[in-house]
Amino acid sequence: MTVTVRLDEPLEKKLELLTKILHKKKSDIIRDAIEFYAKNIENSHKRRMLSAVEKTATADKMESDALGGTANDGL
């Protein structure tokens, strides 16, 4: 697939500099940047899901402990 990307001058200069430093084609650098960006978003989503799971597990444990205390009261 072919895609056209319009860059402002500062971003174009950064891309040109990267081609010289990394000895890569512009298209390779752009593909790498998209992969990097996508992986960061995926990792961010994973971290948020793990955090939600941990919060749920903590809340469940607290609820379980509270119910356990009630069961020990003879109710």
HELIX and SHEET records of a PDB file:
HELIX    1   1 GLU A    9  LEU A   22  1                                  14    
HELIX    2   2 LYS A   26  ASN A   72  1                                  47    
END                                                                             
